[in-house]
Amino acid sequence: MCGRYIVVTKIKEIEKKWGLKAPSGFSFEPSANLSPGQKGMVVTQQAPKEIQLMRFGMTPHWSKDGKMFINARSEGDHNSDNDAQYRGAKGILEKPSFRKPIRSQRCWVIADGFIEGPEKVGLNQPFCVYPRKGDGPMIFGGIWDTYQKGETVVESFAIVTTAANEVLRQIGHHRCPLILDKESAMVWIDEQSTLSDVTACMKVPKAEWLNAYPIDSAIKSSQMNGKDLLKPIGDRVIKEFEYEVYQDIEMFGMGETRGRKRRDDQLSLF
C-alpha cells in the first residue's frame, strides 16, 4: 500500500514540467508526510490542465458510512501473491468502489516520493522512496470520486497500486504506487482512452526509476512534518554516489530554494 507520500516541489516547477496551471488563489503547503485525510494535488480527466486539491482517501459517491480507500489494487482480488510477473485480469475494473472511477474519473497524483516500510512492521521501520533521476515530481495513477452527506461535499482520491518492484521488495514491501511515465500519464488522463489503453498502463514500475533509504520512525505519526523527517539514517537500497546526508536534504527543503547544484560524488535527493 501507499499511505504516506511527499510533495515538496514548488507549484511553478510543477506547472512548467507538466504544462499545468493552478487556479487563482491556489495554496498548498509542501509536505514531507502527506497522510490520509489531508489535501493532495491532483489533475483530473475533466480538467487535464488544472491542478486541483482533493482529500487523500477516496469515499465512493454511494457510500453509507463515509469509508475511505487510500489505495486501489490494479489487480483487485487477483494476484494474491503480489507476483510482479502477473499478467492476468485487472480486478479494479469490477470492484464496486472502483469500477466507475477507473473508467471515467481517473487522475494524476503529484508526488516527489513516498514513505513505505516492510510489510510486517510498516512505518516502525520506514524508508523514503524517491525517483533516482532527480528530475522533479512523479505522477501516480489515481482515481477520484465525489461524496455528499447533507450539505457536505467531499472530492477525494485513491492511489492505484501494482505489485512491488525490486526496490520495494528489497525494503520488504509487497506493493508499489502505479508510477506513470509521460506517455502513460497522457493515456491515463485522456477521456478518449479505451479500457485496454488504461489497463496497459498498469505495469509494475521499473526498478531503475526508484531508490530508497531508511528514515526515522517519527514519520509514522501523521501529525509530524518537516524536512528533518526525511533525513537518512542509513545507506540507500541501491548504491549511487557517496553523499553527505544533511546537504542532500537541504537541497530541496520545505518551501526553501530547491537547488540544482551537484558534485561528481553527490546526487540530490529528488
Number of C-alpha atoms within 10 A of each C-alpha: 23 21 19 21 22 23 22 23 23 19 18 11 13 18 15 10 11 12 11 18 18 17 10 6 5 11 11 14 13 21 22 26 26 23 23 21 15 14 19 27 21 27 23 23 20 14 12 18 16 17 23 19 19 22 22 28 25 30 26 25 18 13 13 10 9 15 11 18 18 23 20 27 25 25 25 18 13 15 20 9 9 14 15 18 11 15 10 9 15 18 17 22 19 15 16 11 19 25 15 18 20 25 16 20 21 28 30 27 27 22 23 23 27 22 27 28 25 18 15 10 11 17 21 16 19 23 29 25 26 23 20 18 14 16 12 17 23 23 24 25 27 30 28 29 23 16 18 15 12 5 6 7 11 17 19 27 35 30 29 28 26 26 29 25 24 19 21 23 16 14 21 17 21 21 22 23 27 25 27 21 14 12 9 19 19 15 18 31 24 18 16 11 14 13 13 8 13 18 17 13 19 23 20 22 23 12 15 13 15 20 23 27 21 22 23 19 15 16 23 20 11 14 10 14 17 13 17 17 18 26 18 20 12 12 14 16 17 15 10 12 13 11 16 13 17 12 13 20 20 18 19 20 20 21 13 13 12 17 12 12 9 11 9 8 10 16 20 24 24 23
